[in-house]
């Protein structure tokens, strides 16, 4: 009711039109319209002239060739598969590392908690590009880190398996490692937020009734943190699947990820319809997990 | 029954080692005398000297800061309007579409946002002759669009947490809606607005993907400069630049944390005193 009165006041003076209208129009003009142009372009025909596309020609306006190539050409299928696998593995690893970290943050004393939270947020605020770059320095052939790993490997395995350096740069392993590194705060923060809200009395009650710590975790803590797990999972998976910077810098050029493919199709191959079709397909693939996410979010808000 | 969660603390230590060892390694190697970025050749500060005498870096930094300042400011205004709208105007035509439009940029992969912005600017230049060339304006417009939704999320969350009865009371006492807005609503949500601005500023300062699509000749932001250098491999002067950036952000975040903490504590004390004096 109160919200209704607030907005009615504004309506009467015509203020709400401005308050709603300005951001609305902005997003329609600079977000929705550009995206609709991409959708339209995905059914255009590639043309050697400028702009490098046209509508019509031998096709009656709508040309679905780009989409049929996305579905039939092994290159695109492989790229989608690589992207989704890498993003999924990164998400699972982030969860496995991030969950205990988030849980630990809720268990330490208040003073420590603020300091540790700050330490989680700090990499979050430092440049993404530089965090990827930091790993490039660590993974390179002559780096101290690679030397350490090489020595460890050579120490453990028989002599003929010895290597001069561990191949890390330009592999899918490097992509996943750097993704886990750069996206881990995205996993920890929502997990921490949902774990912090839990009532410790429930844990104590379960303990009093004879549950072992592992059972308390499995039956009490874990089920209640599912919204946090899903939120964190989506925050890692979605940007990781469309990642461009990480695969370009540390990835394997022979098995490109989808983000890099879109960018290459657009700038190097100058095939705008193809780039648009791949982009639209990626977005459609992203819609499914996103719907799942908003479904859970709505459910979580409804139960509050 | 208080047990030390040894397992959890071990994981936490490993987690923080994982977070900070690459950054520390980068900082150490920024003082490397060797030309080879990954081989230690003694202590030297020569990369810092070469960095400060590099006009390209200074130009890129100035451009980045300008874009970040303008785009964060406009994004904060638009994002705050959208956040207030979503939290307080529960019924208006097109609300569903509006909230969809506000969430969509958050989940759109950056490559797609970048490409669609670029195609949009090229088509607009073709159709109506604007924007004449890509650069400051187009980068700023793209940054505003994708950072305003972060501001919206923060402001909306804060608005939903705040007590509406103060607004109610002000209206009962005869305030006009814009007075309620400027005297009550905005001051109450000001911490959210400030953190929204900071987030938008950082996002803009950090962005490489969308900027690389919307830039034009002669407009190189700092991330774009680093991007073009890093693509060729690890170079020692980037280590120095990275160290300076990490330290700046680190000091900034710690200071902001201290200030916010103090403000929050002060607010709590004042609130308590207000209750006591009324009791």
Contacts between the chains, C-beta under 8 A, distances in Angstrom:
chain1	res1	chain2	res2	distance
A	2	B	164	4.9
A	2	B	165	7.6
A	2	B	167	7.3
A	2	B	168	5.4
A	3	B	88	5.3
A	3	B	89	7.3
A	3	B	90	5.1
A	3	B	164	7.1
A	4	B	90	6.9
A	4	B	91	7.3
A	5	B	168	7.5
A	5	B	171	6.9
A	6	B	88	5.3
A	6	B	89	8.0
A	6	B	164	7.7
A	6	B	167	6.1
A	6	B	171	7.5
A	6	B	177	7.3
A	6	B	180	7.6
A	7	B	88	6.1
A	7	B	89	4.4
A	7	B	90	7.3
A	7	B	91	7.5
A	7	B	92	7.4
A	9	B	171	6.7
A	9	B	176	7.8
A	9	B	177	4.1
A	9	B	180	7.8
A	10	B	89	7.7
A	10	B	177	5.1
A	13	B	176	7.7
A	13	B	177	6.2
A	13	B	178	7.7
A	15	B	177	6.2
A	15	B	178	6.6
A	16	B	85	7.9
A	16	B	89	6.4
A	16	B	92	7.2
A	19	B	81	5.2
A	19	B	84	6.5
A	19	B	85	5.7
A	19	B	89	7.8
A	20	B	81	7.6
A	20	B	85	4.9
A	20	B	89	6.6
A	20	B	92	6.3
A	20	B	98	7.1
A	22	B	78	6.1
A	22	B	81	5.6
A	23	B	78	4.5
A	23	B	79	7.1
A	23	B	81	5.0
A	23	B	82	3.8
A	23	B	85	7.2
A	23	B	102	7.6
A	23	B	148	6.8
A	23	B	152	7.4
A	24	B	82	7.8
A	24	B	94	7.4
A	24	B	98	5.7
A	24	B	101	7.2
A	26	B	78	5.6
A	26	B	144	7.5
A	26	B	145	7.0
A	26	B	148	7.2
A	27	B	101	4.6
A	27	B	102	6.9
A	27	B	105	7.6
A	27	B	145	7.0
A	27	B	148	7.9
A	28	B	101	7.1
A	30	B	117	7.5
A	30	B	120	7.5
A	30	B	141	6.0
A	30	B	142	7.4
A	30	B	144	7.5
A	30	B	145	4.4
A	31	B	101	6.8
A	31	B	104	6.9
A	31	B	105	5.7
A	31	B	113	7.9
A	31	B	145	5.4
A	31	B	146	8.0
A	32	B	101	6.3
A	33	B	120	6.5
A	34	B	116	4.0
A	34	B	117	5.5
A	34	B	119	6.6
A	34	B	120	3.5
A	35	B	108	7.9
A	35	B	112	7.7
A	35	B	116	5.0
A	37	B	116	6.7
A	37	B	119	5.5
A	37	B	120	5.7
A	37	B	123	5.9
A	38	B	112	7.2
A	38	B	115	6.6
A	38	B	116	4.4
A	38	B	119	6.1
A	41	B	119	6.4
A	51	B	122	6.9
A	51	B	123	7.9
A	51	B	126	7.0
A	97	B	11	7.3
A	97	B	15	6.0
A	97	B	18	7.4
A	98	B	15	7.9
A	100	B	7	7.3
A	100	B	8	5.5
A	100	B	11	4.0
A	100	B	12	7.4
A	100	B	15	7.9
A	101	B	11	6.1
A	101	B	12	5.6
A	101	B	15	4.5
A	103	B	8	6.0
A	104	B	5	6.7
A	104	B	8	3.9
A	104	B	9	6.4
A	104	B	11	6.5
A	104	B	12	4.5
A	105	B	12	7.6
A	107	B	5	5.9
A	107	B	8	6.5
A	114	B	257	7.7
A	114	B	261	7.4
A	116	B	12	7.4
A	116	B	16	7.9
A	118	B	253	6.9
A	118	B	254	7.0
A	118	B	257	5.5
A	119	B	16	6.1
A	119	B	19	7.2
A	119	B	20	7.9
A	120	B	19	7.7
A	121	B	253	6.7
A	122	B	249	7.5
A	122	B	250	6.1
A	122	B	253	5.6
A	123	B	19	5.4
A	123	B	20	7.9
A	123	B	23	7.4
A	125	B	202	5.9
A	125	B	249	5.3
A	125	B	252	7.7
A	125	B	253	5.3
A	126	B	23	7.5
A	126	B	245	7.1
A	126	B	246	5.3
A	126	B	249	4.9
A	126	B	250	7.4
A	127	B	205	7.9
A	127	B	206	5.2
A	127	B	223	7.0
A	127	B	226	7.9
A	127	B	242	7.6
A	127	B	245	5.8
A	127	B	246	7.8
A	127	B	249	7.6
A	128	B	206	5.6
A	128	B	208	7.6
A	129	B	206	7.2
A	129	B	208	5.5
A	129	B	223	5.5
A	129	B	226	5.6
A	129	B	227	6.3
A	129	B	230	7.1
A	130	B	26	7.6
A	130	B	226	7.2
A	130	B	242	4.5
A	130	B	245	6.3
A	130	B	246	6.8
A	131	B	22	7.3
A	131	B	23	7.4
A	132	B	230	7.9
A	133	B	26	7.3
A	133	B	226	7.3
A	133	B	230	5.3
A	133	B	234	7.4
A	133	B	238	6.4
A	133	B	242	6.3
A	134	B	22	3.8
A	134	B	23	5.5
A	134	B	25	6.8
A	134	B	26	4.5
A	134	B	242	7.2
A	135	B	22	5.4
A	136	B	230	7.0
A	136	B	233	7.9
A	136	B	234	5.3
A	137	B	22	7.4
A	137	B	25	6.2
A	137	B	26	5.7
A	137	B	29	6.2
A	137	B	37	6.5
A	137	B	38	6.0
A	137	B	234	5.2
A	137	B	239	7.2
A	138	B	21	7.7
A	138	B	22	5.2
A	138	B	25	5.8
A	140	B	37	7.8
A	140	B	38	4.7
A	140	B	234	6.0
A	141	B	38	7.8
A	142	B	36	7.0
A	142	B	38	4.7
A	142	B	39	5.5
A	143	B	25	8.0
A	143	B	38	4.4
A	144	B	25	7.3
A	144	B	38	7.7
A	144	B	40	7.6
A	145	B	25	7.0
A	181	B	18	6.9
A	181	B	19	7.8
A	181	B	22	7.1
A	184	B	15	7.6
A	184	B	18	7.7
A	184	B	19	7.3
A	207	B	1	6.9
A	213	B	3	7.8
A	234	B	107	7.7
A	238	B	107	5.5
A	238	B	109	7.0
A	239	B	109	6.7
A	239	B	110	7.2
A	241	B	109	7.0
A	242	B	109	2.5
A	242	B	110	6.6
A	242	B	111	5.5
A	242	B	112	6.9
A	243	B	109	8.0
A	244	B	110	6.7
A	244	B	111	4.9
A	244	B	209	5.3
A	245	B	208	6.1
A	245	B	209	6.4
A	245	B	227	7.7
A	248	B	231	6.9
A	249	B	230	6.3
A	249	B	231	6.8
A	259	B	109	6.5
A	259	B	110	7.8
A	259	B	111	4.4
A	262	B	111	5.1
A	262	B	112	7.3
A	262	B	115	6.5
A	263	B	111	5.9
A	263	B	115	7.6
A	266	B	115	5.7
A	266	B	118	7.9
A	272	B	119	7.0
A	275	B	115	6.2
A	276	B	115	7.4
A	276	B	119	7.7
A	279	B	111	7.1
A	279	B	112	4.6
A	279	B	115	6.0
A	279	B	116	7.6
A	282	B	109	6.3
A	282	B	112	6.8
A	283	B	108	7.2
A	283	B	109	7.4
A	283	B	112	6.1
A	286	B	107	6.6
A	286	B	109	6.9
A	290	B	107	5.3
A	294	B	103	7.7
